[in-house]
């Protein structure tokens, strides 16, 4: 037990430069206490004390802002940074050395029974405000960008961004086991708008060139009748 606790504290000190000591980890990181209390409630839940385990988890939620269902399975080295607003559903399975930021939801998609929450592989990073829904799997060493909504399986060593989530880095690209620079992830929606903007700029340049040629020839730029005004 104490070995696991030391590993949890070491994970905070390694992944957050703001944590300068063990004392800081113990006193300033509610995510640490949420994980420790979850281990207690998880044991109670497995032993059949379902109501009691859930009640303790709600008290922990009140003090930490983090809601972890006692039925969830969480591996060692799990780090919740800041943590406020994190929700982890009952049948969620989280691997080892996973890093998660505030506002993340690992939830279900309906009232179905059985396995209805995500399975998160080892060394996964889930960015601020991301949502992962349903009985899907996020592969080892993958990254979920801030604000992404993931509703389909994610292979290992991938990066997902956007709404709905799109894979922008696939197998073959290097993905660090613990990479906290999720603010630098590419956004395919933004790239689409940039492409449209470049196309509009090229069309405007072409229009200006055509108007210049027509002016030099002493003719109106749309004398051929291609515009509505010329045809009227």
Buried (B, 14 or more C-beta within 10 A) or exposed (E): EEEBBEBBBBBBBEBBEEBEEEEBBEEBBBBBBBBBBBBBBBEBBEEEBBEBBBBBBEEBBEEBBBBBBBBBEBBBBBBBBBBEBBBBBBBBBBBBBBBBBBBBBBBBEEEEEEBBBBBBBBBBBBBBBBBBBBBBBBBBBBBBBBBBBBBEBBBBBBBBBBEEBBBBBEEEEEBEEBBBEBEEBEBEEEEEEEEEEEEEEEEEEEEEEEEEEBEEEEEEBBEEEEEEEEEE
